[in-house]
């Protein structure tokens, strides 16, 4: 799950729970806001495009007006971050924590 929160000052959000071995996320053709459900520290936008029909992926950017930036293929996806992902068709994303 990806959650977009607009805060008015620096803040911390603590999330607690059990980390699953793998997570399946349903994506629909078009734009999807998804969390990166993995602790894989070397997973890139290119890796995402290799396993899913992704046309474009975007990340938070503190610069207005849209607060978004397009990910390059070498950008890492980070645990606990949310990403806008545009897919060409409905699909399922199986992300592993191994």
C-alpha positions as CSV (number, residue, x, y, z in Angstrom):
1,X,0.0,0.0,0.0
2,X,1.3,3.4,-0.8
3,X,0.1,6.4,1.2
4,X,0.7,10.0,0.1
5,X,0.7,12.3,3.2
6,X,1.1,16.1,2.9
7,X,2.6,17.4,6.2
8,X,3.3,20.9,7.2
9,X,6.5,20.3,9.0
10,X,9.3,17.6,9.3
11,X,7.7,14.5,10.8
12,X,8.4,10.9,11.5
13,X,6.0,8.0,10.8
14,X,6.7,4.7,12.6
15,X,5.3,1.5,11.2
16,X,5.5,-1.7,13.2
17,X,4.6,-5.2,12.4
18,X,5.9,-8.5,11.0
19,X,7.8,-8.4,7.7
20,X,6.4,-11.0,5.3
21,X,8.8,-13.2,3.3
22,X,7.0,-12.0,0.1
23,X,4.2,-9.7,-0.8
24,X,1.8,-9.8,-3.7
25,X,0.4,-6.5,-4.9
26,X,-2.3,-6.2,-7.6
27,X,-1.6,-3.4,-10.1
28,X,-4.1,-2.1,-12.6
29,X,-3.4,-0.8,-16.1
30,X,-2.6,2.9,-15.6
31,X,-1.3,4.7,-12.6
32,X,-0.9,2.8,-9.2
33,X,0.5,4.2,-6.0
34,X,2.4,1.4,-4.3
35,X,4.7,0.9,-1.4
36,X,8.0,-0.9,-2.0
37,X,7.4,-4.1,0.2
38,X,10.9,-5.4,0.2
39,X,14.2,-4.9,2.1
40,X,16.1,-5.7,-1.1
41,X,18.6,-2.8,-1.1
42,X,19.7,-3.4,-4.7
43,X,16.3,-3.4,-6.5
44,X,16.3,-0.7,-9.2
45,X,13.7,0.8,-11.4
46,X,15.2,-1.3,-14.3
47,X,14.5,-4.4,-12.2
48,X,10.9,-3.3,-11.7
49,X,10.5,-2.8,-15.5
50,X,12.1,-6.3,-16.1
51,X,9.4,-8.1,-14.1
52,X,6.4,-5.9,-14.8
53,X,4.8,-4.1,-17.8
54,X,5.9,-0.7,-16.4
55,X,6.0,2.3,-18.7
56,X,7.1,4.8,-16.0
57,X,7.8,5.0,-12.3
58,X,7.9,8.2,-10.2
59,X,9.1,9.1,-6.7
60,X,8.6,11.9,-4.3
61,X,10.5,15.1,-5.0
62,X,10.3,18.0,-2.6
63,X,10.2,20.5,-5.4
64,X,6.8,22.0,-6.4
65,X,4.5,22.0,-8.2
66,X,4.0,18.2,-8.5
67,X,6.4,16.9,-5.9
68,X,7.3,14.1,-8.3
69,X,10.4,13.0,-10.3
70,X,10.7,10.3,-12.9
71,X,12.9,7.4,-11.8
72,X,15.9,6.5,-14.0
73,X,16.7,2.9,-14.6
74,X,19.5,3.0,-12.1
75,X,17.4,4.5,-9.2
76,X,17.0,2.2,-6.2
77,X,13.6,1.4,-4.8
78,X,13.7,1.8,-1.1
79,X,11.8,-0.1,1.7
80,X,9.1,2.1,3.2
81,X,8.9,4.4,0.2
82,X,5.9,4.8,-2.1
83,X,6.1,5.1,-5.8
84,X,3.7,6.0,-8.6
85,X,3.9,3.2,-11.2
86,X,2.2,3.3,-14.6
87,X,1.6,-0.2,-16.1
88,X,0.3,-1.1,-19.5
89,X,-2.1,-3.8,-18.2
90,X,-3.5,-5.4,-15.0
91,X,-0.9,-7.5,-13.3
92,X,0.4,-8.8,-10.0
93,X,3.7,-7.9,-8.5
94,X,5.4,-10.5,-6.3
95,X,8.1,-8.8,-4.2
96,X,10.4,-11.0,-2.1
97,X,12.4,-10.1,1.1
98,X,15.2,-12.5,0.3
